[in-house]
Amino acid sequence: AAMGPAARHLAEAIAAIDAAFGPGYARRHPELVAAMVQSATIEAAVATGYGAHQEALAAAREIGAEMAATILKLKPRIFG
């Protein structure tokens, strides 16, 4: 079965800690594992938020451009 994001962050944190400090270090220092999982989760959330922000900004720009084009087309009718 595929791992969810939290399980993947946990496995990656354990692997990274053990790679940096030696086998079994992560098991002996769960607080370090927890801090790394929390950091990875925050980074993922920020990346998701940034992506959503970029999509919203692109949509706003498109709507603004469409509104400006419509106003320019209506200008002769309104002002003669």
DSSP file (Angstrom, degrees, kcal/mol; ACC not computed):
  #  RESIDUE AA STRUCTURE BP1 BP2  ACC     N-H-->O    O-->H-N    N-H-->O    O-->H-N    TCO  KAPPA ALPHA  PHI   PSI    X-CA   Y-CA   Z-CA
    1    1 A A              0   0    0      0, 0.0     2,-0.1     0, 0.0     0, 0.0   0.000 360.0 360.0 360.0 146.7    0.0    0.0    0.0
    2    2 A A        -     0   0    0      1,-0.1     2,-0.2     0, 0.0     0, 0.0  -0.442 360.0-118.3 -73.1 144.4    1.1    3.5   -0.7
    3    3 A M        -     0   0    0     -2,-0.1    -1,-0.1     1,-0.1     0, 0.0  -0.570  22.6-127.1 -81.7 145.8    2.3    5.6    2.2
    4    4 A G     >  -     0   0    0     -2,-0.2     4,-2.4     1,-0.1     5,-0.2  -0.327  36.3 -93.2 -79.4 172.8    0.4    8.8    3.1
    5    5 A P  H  > S+     0   0    0      0, 0.0     4,-2.7     0, 0.0     5,-0.2   0.890 124.2  50.3 -57.8 -42.5    2.3   12.1    3.4
    6    6 A A  H  > S+     0   0    0      1,-0.2     4,-2.3     2,-0.2     5,-0.1   0.920 112.4  46.5 -64.5 -43.1    2.8   11.8    7.2
    7    7 A A  H  > S+     0   0    0      2,-0.2     4,-2.6     1,-0.2    -1,-0.2   0.879 112.8  50.6 -66.0 -37.1    4.2    8.2    6.9
    8    8 A R  H  X S+     0   0    0     -4,-2.4     4,-2.6     2,-0.2    -2,-0.2   0.919 110.0  49.5 -66.4 -42.9    6.4    9.3    4.1
    9    9 A H  H  X S+     0   0    0     -4,-2.7     4,-2.5    -5,-0.2    -2,-0.2   0.905 112.0  49.7 -61.1 -40.9    7.7   12.3    6.1
   10   10 A L  H  X S+     0   0    0     -4,-2.3     4,-2.6     2,-0.2     5,-0.2   0.947 112.2  45.9 -63.1 -49.4    8.4    9.9    9.1
   11   11 A A  H  X S+     0   0    0     -4,-2.6     4,-2.3     1,-0.2    -2,-0.2   0.904 114.7  48.1 -62.1 -41.3   10.3    7.4    7.0
   12   12 A E  H  X S+     0   0    0     -4,-2.6     4,-2.5     2,-0.2    -1,-0.2   0.888 111.1  50.9 -66.9 -38.6   12.3   10.1    5.3
   13   13 A A  H  X S+     0   0    0     -4,-2.5     4,-2.7    -5,-0.2     5,-0.2   0.931 111.4  47.4 -64.3 -45.7   13.1   11.8    8.6
   14   14 A I  H  X S+     0   0    0     -4,-2.6     4,-2.6     1,-0.2     5,-0.3   0.935 113.8  47.7 -61.0 -46.6   14.3    8.5   10.1
   15   15 A A  H  X S+     0   0    0     -4,-2.3     4,-2.1    -5,-0.2    -1,-0.2   0.913 113.6  47.4 -62.0 -43.3   16.4    7.7    7.1
   16   16 A A  H  X S+     0   0    0     -4,-2.5     4,-2.0     2,-0.2    -2,-0.2   0.906 113.5  47.2 -66.4 -42.2   18.0   11.2    7.0
   17   17 A I  H  X S+     0   0    0     -4,-2.7     4,-2.9     2,-0.2     5,-0.4   0.940 114.1  46.4 -65.7 -47.1   18.8   11.2   10.7
   18   18 A D  H  X S+     0   0    0     -4,-2.6     4,-1.9    -5,-0.2    -1,-0.2   0.863 112.0  52.2 -64.2 -34.5   20.3    7.7   10.6
   19   19 A A  H  < S+     0   0    0     -4,-2.1    -1,-0.2    -5,-0.3    -2,-0.2   0.880 116.3  40.0 -67.1 -37.0   22.3    8.7    7.5
   20   20 A A  H  < S+     0   0    0     -4,-2.0    -2,-0.2    -5,-0.2    -1,-0.2   0.864 132.3  20.6 -80.0 -37.1   23.6   11.8    9.2
   21   21 A F  H  < S-     0   0    0     -4,-2.9    -3,-0.2     1,-0.3    -2,-0.2   0.452 115.0 -90.2-117.8  -2.9   24.3   10.4   12.7
   22   22 A G    ><  -     0   0    0     -4,-1.9     3,-1.8    -5,-0.4     4,-0.3  -0.129  59.2 -44.7 108.6 154.6   24.5    6.7   12.4
   23   23 A P  T 3  S+     0   0    0      0, 0.0    -8,-0.0     0, 0.0    -4,-0.0  -0.235 123.2  15.9 -56.4 136.0   22.1    3.7   12.5
   24   24 A G  T 3> S+     0   0    0    -10,-0.1     4,-1.7     1,-0.0     5,-0.2   0.311  88.2 113.8  86.7  -8.9   19.6    3.8   15.3
   25   25 A Y  H <> S+     0   0    0     -3,-1.8     4,-1.0     1,-0.2    -7,-0.1   0.911  76.0  52.4 -62.8 -41.1   20.2    7.4   16.2
   26   26 A A  H >4 S+     0   0    0     -4,-0.3     3,-0.6   -12,-0.2     7,-0.3   0.902 107.2  52.5 -61.6 -40.8   16.6    8.3   15.1
   27   27 A R  H 34 S+     0   0    0      1,-0.2    -1,-0.2     2,-0.1    -2,-0.2   0.867 111.6  46.4 -62.8 -36.0   15.2    5.6   17.4
   28   28 A R  H 3< S+     0   0    0     -4,-1.7    -1,-0.2     1,-0.2    -2,-0.2   0.611 117.4  44.6 -81.6 -12.2   17.1    7.0   20.4
   29   29 A H    XX  +     0   0    0     -4,-1.0     4,-1.5    -3,-0.6     3,-1.0  -0.544  58.9 160.6-132.7  68.5   16.1   10.5   19.6
   30   30 A P  H 3> S+     0   0    0      0, 0.0     4,-2.9     0, 0.0     5,-0.2   0.778  74.7  65.0 -61.7 -25.9   12.3   10.6   18.8
   31   31 A E  H 3> S+     0   0    0      2,-0.2     4,-2.1     1,-0.2     5,-0.1   0.872 102.5  48.1 -65.1 -35.0   12.3   14.4   19.6
   32   32 A L  H <> S+     0   0    0     -3,-1.0     4,-2.3     2,-0.2    -1,-0.2   0.899 111.2  50.1 -69.9 -40.7   14.5   14.9   16.6
   33   33 A V  H  X S+     0   0    0     -4,-1.5     4,-2.6    -7,-0.3     5,-0.2   0.940 111.1  49.6 -60.5 -46.9   12.4   12.7   14.4
   34   34 A A  H  X S+     0   0    0     -4,-2.9     4,-2.5     1,-0.2    -2,-0.2   0.902 110.2  50.4 -60.5 -41.9    9.3   14.7   15.5
   35   35 A A  H  X S+     0   0    0     -4,-2.1     4,-2.4     1,-0.2    -1,-0.2   0.901 112.0  47.2 -64.7 -40.4   10.9   18.0   14.8
   36   36 A M  H  X S+     0   0    0     -4,-2.3     4,-2.6     2,-0.2    -2,-0.2   0.897 112.2  49.2 -69.1 -39.3   11.9   16.9   11.3
   37   37 A V  H  X S+     0   0    0     -4,-2.6     4,-2.4     2,-0.2    -2,-0.2   0.922 112.4  48.9 -64.4 -42.8    8.5   15.5   10.5
   38   38 A Q  H  X S+     0   0    0     -4,-2.5     4,-2.4    -5,-0.2    -2,-0.2   0.921 111.8  49.1 -62.0 -43.8    6.9   18.7   11.7
   39   39 A S  H  X S+     0   0    0     -4,-2.4     4,-2.6     1,-0.2    -2,-0.2   0.918 111.5  48.5 -61.9 -44.6    9.3   20.7    9.6
   40   40 A A  H  X S+     0   0    0     -4,-2.6     4,-2.2     1,-0.2    -1,-0.2   0.887 111.6  50.5 -63.8 -38.7    8.6   18.6    6.5
   41   41 A T  H  X S+     0   0    0     -4,-2.4     4,-2.3     2,-0.2    -2,-0.2   0.902 111.0  48.1 -66.1 -41.7    4.8   19.0    7.1
   42   42 A I  H  X S+     0   0    0     -4,-2.4     4,-2.6     2,-0.2     5,-0.2   0.924 111.0  51.0 -64.5 -44.4    5.2   22.8    7.4
   43   43 A E  H  X S+     0   0    0     -4,-2.6     4,-2.3     1,-0.2    -2,-0.2   0.905 111.0  48.8 -59.6 -41.7    7.2   23.0    4.2
   44   44 A A  H  X S+     0   0    0     -4,-2.2     4,-2.3     2,-0.2    -1,-0.2   0.903 111.3  49.6 -65.4 -41.1    4.6   20.9    2.4
   45   45 A A  H  X S+     0   0    0     -4,-2.3     4,-2.6     2,-0.2    -2,-0.2   0.904 110.9  49.5 -64.8 -41.4    1.8   23.1    3.7
   46   46 A V  H  X S+     0   0    0     -4,-2.6     4,-2.7     2,-0.2    -2,-0.2   0.917 110.7  50.1 -63.7 -42.8    3.7   26.3    2.6
   47   47 A A  H  X S+     0   0    0     -4,-2.3     4,-2.2     2,-0.2    -2,-0.2   0.903 111.9  48.1 -62.7 -41.0    4.3   24.9   -0.8
   48   48 A T  H  X S+     0   0    0     -4,-2.3     4,-2.3     2,-0.2    -2,-0.2   0.919 112.6  48.6 -64.6 -44.2    0.6   24.0   -1.2
   49   49 A G  H  X S+     0   0    0     -4,-2.6     4,-2.4     1,-0.2    -2,-0.2   0.891 110.4  51.1 -62.9 -40.6   -0.4   27.4    0.0
   50   50 A Y  H  X S+     0   0    0     -4,-2.7     4,-2.5     2,-0.2    -1,-0.2   0.912 109.5  50.6 -63.9 -42.4    2.0   29.1   -2.4
   51   51 A G  H  X S+     0   0    0     -4,-2.2     4,-2.1     2,-0.2    -2,-0.2   0.914 111.3  47.8 -61.3 -43.2    0.6   27.0   -5.3
   52   52 A A  H  X S+     0   0    0     -4,-2.3     4,-2.5     2,-0.2    -1,-0.2   0.896 110.8  52.0 -64.8 -40.0   -3.0   28.0   -4.4
   53   53 A H  H  X S+     0   0    0     -4,-2.4     4,-2.7     1,-0.2    -2,-0.2   0.924 108.8  50.0 -61.8 -44.6   -1.9   31.6   -4.2
   54   54 A Q  H  X S+     0   0    0     -4,-2.5     4,-2.3     1,-0.2    -2,-0.2   0.900 111.3  49.0 -61.9 -41.4   -0.3   31.5   -7.6
   55   55 A E  H  X S+     0   0    0     -4,-2.1     4,-2.3     2,-0.2    -1,-0.2   0.919 112.4  47.6 -63.8 -43.7   -3.5   30.0   -9.1
   56   56 A A  H  X S+     0   0    0     -4,-2.5     4,-2.5     1,-0.2    -2,-0.2   0.898 111.5  50.9 -64.7 -40.6   -5.7   32.6   -7.5
   57   57 A L  H  X S+     0   0    0     -4,-2.7     4,-2.3     2,-0.2    -1,-0.2   0.908 110.1  49.3 -63.9 -42.2   -3.4   35.4   -8.7
   58   58 A A  H  X S+     0   0    0     -4,-2.3     4,-2.2     2,-0.2    -2,-0.2   0.908 111.9  48.8 -63.0 -42.2   -3.5   34.0  -12.2
   59   59 A A  H  X S+     0   0    0     -4,-2.3     4,-2.6     2,-0.2    -2,-0.2   0.908 110.6  50.8 -64.3 -41.7   -7.3   33.8  -12.1
   60   60 A A  H  X S+     0   0    0     -4,-2.5     4,-2.6     1,-0.2    -2,-0.2   0.901 110.1  49.7 -63.1 -40.8   -7.6   37.4  -10.8
   61   61 A R  H  X S+     0   0    0     -4,-2.3     4,-2.4     2,-0.2    -1,-0.2   0.909 111.6  48.8 -64.0 -41.4   -5.3   38.7  -13.6
   62   62 A E  H  X S+     0   0    0     -4,-2.2     4,-2.4     2,-0.2    -2,-0.2   0.924 112.5  47.3 -64.4 -44.7   -7.4   36.9  -16.2
   63   63 A I  H  X S+     0   0    0     -4,-2.6     4,-2.6     1,-0.2    -2,-0.2   0.910 111.8  51.3 -63.2 -42.1  -10.6   38.3  -14.8
   64   64 A G  H  X S+     0   0    0     -4,-2.6     4,-2.4     2,-0.2    -2,-0.2   0.915 110.6  48.0 -61.4 -43.4   -9.1   41.7  -14.6
   65   65 A A  H  X S+     0   0    0     -4,-2.4     4,-2.3     1,-0.2    -1,-0.2   0.906 112.3  49.2 -64.7 -41.5   -8.0   41.6  -18.2
   66   66 A E  H  X S+     0   0    0     -4,-2.4     4,-2.2     2,-0.2    -2,-0.2   0.896 111.4  49.7 -64.8 -40.1  -11.5   40.3  -19.3
   67   67 A M  H  X S+     0   0    0     -4,-2.6     4,-2.7     2,-0.2    -2,-0.2   0.917 110.6  49.9 -64.6 -43.2  -13.2   43.1  -17.4
   68   68 A A  H  X S+     0   0    0     -4,-2.4     4,-2.3     1,-0.2    -2,-0.2   0.919 111.1  49.1 -62.4 -43.0  -10.9   45.8  -18.9
   69   69 A A  H  X S+     0   0    0     -4,-2.3     4,-1.8     1,-0.2    -1,-0.2   0.901 112.1  48.8 -62.9 -40.9  -11.6   44.4  -22.4
   70   70 A T  H  X S+     0   0    0     -4,-2.2     4,-2.0     2,-0.2    -2,-0.2   0.909 110.3  50.6 -65.9 -42.7  -15.4   44.4  -21.8
   71   71 A I  H  X S+     0   0    0     -4,-2.7     4,-1.6     1,-0.2    -2,-0.2   0.911 109.3  51.1 -62.4 -42.2  -15.3   48.0  -20.4
   72   72 A L  H  < S+     0   0    0     -4,-2.3    -1,-0.2     1,-0.2    -2,-0.2   0.871 110.3  49.6 -63.5 -35.8  -13.4   49.2  -23.5
   73   73 A K  H  < S+     0   0    0     -4,-1.8     4,-0.3     1,-0.2    -1,-0.2   0.861 114.9  44.2 -69.3 -35.1  -16.0   47.5  -25.8
   74   74 A L  H >X S+     0   0    0     -4,-2.0     4,-2.1     1,-0.2     3,-0.6   0.668  90.0  89.1 -82.8 -17.1  -18.9   49.2  -23.8
   75   75 A K  H 3X S+     0   0    0     -4,-1.6     4,-2.9     1,-0.3     5,-0.4   0.876  85.8  49.9 -52.3 -47.0  -17.2   52.6  -23.6
   76   76 A P  H 3> S+     0   0    0      0, 0.0     4,-1.5     0, 0.0    -1,-0.3   0.880 111.7  49.5 -62.7 -34.6  -18.7   53.9  -26.9
   77   77 A R  H <4 S+     0   0    0     -3,-0.6    -2,-0.2    -4,-0.3    -3,-0.1   0.882 117.6  39.9 -69.4 -37.3  -22.2   52.8  -26.0
   78   78 A I  H  < S+     0   0    0     -4,-2.1    -1,-0.2     1,-0.1    -3,-0.2   0.912 130.8  24.5 -80.3 -42.4  -22.0   54.5  -22.6
   79   79 A F  H  <        0   0    0     -4,-2.9    -2,-0.2    -5,-0.2    -1,-0.1   0.465 360.0 360.0-105.9  -3.6  -20.2   57.7  -23.5
   80   80 A G     <        0   0    0     -4,-1.5    -3,-0.1    -5,-0.4    -5,-0.1   0.446 360.0 360.0  80.7 360.0  -21.1   57.9  -27.2
